[in-house]
């Protein structure tokens, strides 16, 4: 059954375990993506604020860690990642890869999806491509599951982003001649953190891939 963008977005929001994973916009309609990155210089806390100017949005933090303490071998250890698919083994399997954040955005007549991978002062292309590609497949799996169980379906527009503190010269070795997209995967848009902070979601300059 086909739904309009707003209807599908609301169904999607109700189906996802938002109590566990989700980040909601604050009172100023700003989504704050916060991530701790491990570097040779110690842990770095990175915060990226993105404005939701039009429509509704929420973010999913795919690498959220559980806070339960293990009492037996069946319970997750503290600081373990929750499996993306709880009925499948998540240790080193293709579906265990993930990016840091996925934002779902109902914008006018479309449901848009933004996948973000946060890095520090490097841009490891193979790792970034693998994580963002796996996250695209996660979105397709989510979409297919909803369609199978509910018959609700909607084409979504998905974009992929890698954010870094790479200086321009270093980043250029991994990017296309316009210094925007990864040469290894031209569907992935690179941004310096300072470029993207405080942008509105619909202003992000990415390649939109249709998934249905």
Secondary structure as UniProt FT lines:
FT   HELIX           5..15
FT   HELIX           18..21
FT   STRAND          22..24
FT   TURN            27..28
FT   STRAND          30..39
FT   TURN            40..41
FT   STRAND          42..51
FT   STRAND          56..61
FT   TURN            62..63
FT   TURN            73..74
FT   TURN            78..79
FT   TURN            86..87
FT   HELIX           94..96
FT   STRAND          101..107
FT   TURN            108..109
FT   STRAND          110..118
FT   HELIX           125..150
FT   STRAND          156..164
FT   HELIX           168..172
FT   TURN            173..174
FT   TURN            177..178
FT   STRAND          181..182
FT   TURN            186..187
FT   STRAND          188..192
FT   HELIX           193..196
FT   TURN            197..198
FT   HELIX           201..203
FT   STRAND          209..211
//
